[in-house]
Amino acid sequence: MTVVLKLGGSVITDKDEPETVDRAALSAAVSAVAESPVGDDIVVVHGGGSFGHHHAAEHGVSTTAGTHDVDGVRAIHGAMCRLNAAVVDALADAGVPAVPVHPFSAATRDADGDLSLPTRQVETLLDEGFVPVLHGDLVAHAGAGATVLSGDELVVELAPAVDADRVGVCSTVSGVLDDDGTVIDRIETFEAVAAALGESEATDVSGGMAGKVRALLSLSAPALVFGPDALPAFLAGESPGTTIAGGDAD
């Protein structure tokens, strides 16, 4: 079984303190991966948290607003590389054969905003027994300089490329919540939860929970959104949190 797992940036960093790793949370996530029955058949993606989002907000860059400022590009990408190194090192220290993959080196957006992400490298690394670790990053964007490439977008590109059986999004909440704060068990259309998600699309530079749901609805494999405490259960094959099974995003 092949799994694509996204660790939310807010899960593994202290989002209130620029470039600060939440060591306890990262250690717990790494332990879950290291002890997982999935073994090496896993691709890890992590978000930006207090690393990427801090610099992206400072320079006014998002998934749609770009920059040609080389200092801004270096600041954002450099911060994400530092976080990626921390995640890869923690995984390696736990015995996971983790290796870094930096999307900015290969991905592009055309003038219409459509993403192109070569995935052969990730597929080959996975076949050779490595655990590729990708991260939210910048992407070369025709006519806009560089824009943010979110971890959620990476998940959507990678899952079909590696023929993932399951997709997991580990967030700071226990699932997608309704108006009463109750975890929604299953989502099949965005319209069914649009009111509950409200303005969450604007919560960070990569789209917030609404952006996650829209992206995950496009996958053919089931995707689950859950909190950190449920990560071991997800990796053990259980279905914690919210199951997103749409087939097509609107």
N, C-alpha and C positions, 0 to 999 in steps of 0.2 A: 504493500500500500504506500502510495506517494502522497505526502502532505505538504502543502504550502502554509506556513505559519507567519502571520504578521504580529510583531510585538509593537504595540502602540508606543509612540514617543513619550506620552504622559505616563506610561506604565514603568518605563525604565529610567526616566529622568525626573528631576525636580523641576517642573515647568515654571516655577516662580523664581528660580535662581539660574541665570544664564550659564550654560555649559556645565551643568552639574548632574552627574550620574547618580541615580538612586541605587546605591550599591546593594542594599538588602533586597530590593525588588528585582534587580538584574540577577542576583545570585539565585533567587527562588525560581525565576524563569529558566535560567541555565540548568539548574538541577532537574527541573521537569523535563527539559529536552534531553539531557544526558541519560536520564533513567527511563526514557520513553521506549516502548516496544517498537516504535517506528524505526529506530536505529538510524542508519545513514540516509534513508529515503525521505529526506526533508529539506525543503528550501526555506530559509528564514529571511524575512523582510522586516526591517524596523523603521519606525517613524523618526521624526526629527526632535520632538520634545523641546527642551530648553536649549538645544544646540541649533538646529536648522531654523525653527520658527522664530527664535529671537532675532537672528540676523536677517531673515527674510522680511520680517515686519519692519525692521530698522531701515531696510533699503527699498521697501515698497514693492516687493516681489511676491507673486502668488502663482497659482496655476494658470492664470489668465493675464496678469500684469507682469511684463518682462523688464529687463534692464540690459543696458549696454555698458554699464559701469564695471570695469574689470576688477576694481577693488571690492565691489559688492559681490561679484561672482566668486572671487577667491575666498571672501569671508564666509559665504554660505556653504560652498562646497567644502572648504577646509574644515568647518565646524562639523559637517556631516561625516567627513572622513575620520575625524577624531572620535566621534561617537561610535562609528562603525568599528574602529580599532579596539575600543573598549569592549564592545559586544563580542567581537571575534576572539579577543584575548580571553575573555571570561569563559566562552564556550570551549576554547582550546585547553584551558587550565582544567576543565571538567572532563576532558577526554573526548570531546566532540571534534571530529576532523573538519573544523570550520575554516573557510577561506573567504576573503573579501572580494566582492564584485561591485565596482563603482559605476552606476548607470550613466553618469555625466560623460564618461569616456566613449559611449556608443550610441545612446538614445538621441532621437531627434523628434521635433514636431514640425509639421509643414505649416504653411501660412494659414490653413484652416483650423489649426490646432490638433490635427490628427497625429497620434503618437506612433512612432516606429521604434521598436525595441528588439534588437537582435538577441535571440535567446539560445543560440547554439552553444555558446560558451557555458551557460548554466546547465543545459542538458548534458553536455559532455562531462562537466565536473561531477554532476550527480551520478552519471553512469560509472564514473571512475572511483566512486566511494567517498567523495568529498561532500561537505555540507556548505553550499553556497550561501553567503550572507549578503544580501543587498539592502539598500537603504533609500529612503526618500532623498531626493537630490535635486540638482538643477538639470535642465535639458536644453540643448541648443534648439532655438525656436525661430524658424524663418520669419523675418520681419519684426521680431520682438526681442532679439538678442538671446536672453536666457530666461526661462520661466521655471517654476517649481514643478517637479515630477513627484507626485505623492506616493507614499507606500501603497495606498489602496489601488492606484493605477498600476503599479508594478505587480500586485497580486493578480489583477485581472489579466495582465499580459502573460504572466508566468504560469498560472494554473493550467490553461489548455496546452501550453507548450511542453510542460513536463507530464501531461496527462494525469493531473492530480486527482486523487480519489476524494480528498477532503480538503477544505480550506478553513483555516481558523484565524479569527481576528481577536486578539487579546487586547481588550480595552480597559479603561479605568472603571467602567460600569459593568454590571452583571449581565447585560444584554441590551437590546433596543427597548427603551421604556415607553409606555403609553402615557396619556395625560395624568394618570394617577400615580405614576412612578412604578408601575408593575411591569415586569419583563414580558414582552410580547413573545409568545412561544414560536410563531412561524410567520414569515412575511413572504408573500408571493407577488405583490404589486406595490409600487411606490405610493400610489394613490391611497392605499389602505392605511398608510401610516404618516402621510404628509402632514396632517394636522398636528399630530403628536410631536413630530420633529421640529415644527415651527421654523424658527430662523437659524437653526443649528448649522446651516450651510456656511454661516459667516463666523463660526467660532474659532477657526484658525485658517492659515493660508492654504490649507489643502482640502477644505471642504466640510470638516466636522462630521457628525453622525449622518446627516442627510447625504453627504457625498459618499460616505461608506456604503450606505444602503443602495443608492443608485448604482454604484460601481459593482457591488456584489450581485445584484439582480441580473447582471448580464452573463454570469457564469452558468455553465451546465452542471458543474459539480456543486454539491451542497456546500454552503458557507455558514459558519457559525460565529456569532459575536458573543463574547463571554468575558468575565472578569478574570483577574490574575489567579484567584484561588481555584478556578475551574480549569486551569491549563493542564494539570496532570490528567484530569478526567477526559478532556478533549483528546489528548495524545494517546489515551488508552482506548479510544474508539467510542466514547460516550458522546452525548449530544447536549451539552450544557448551554445555557443562555438562549439566544434567539437563532433559529435556523432560517436562513435566507435562501429561498429556492424559487427563482423567478424565470430564468431562461432568457429574458430580454429586459433591459432597462428601457424606460420610456424616455 
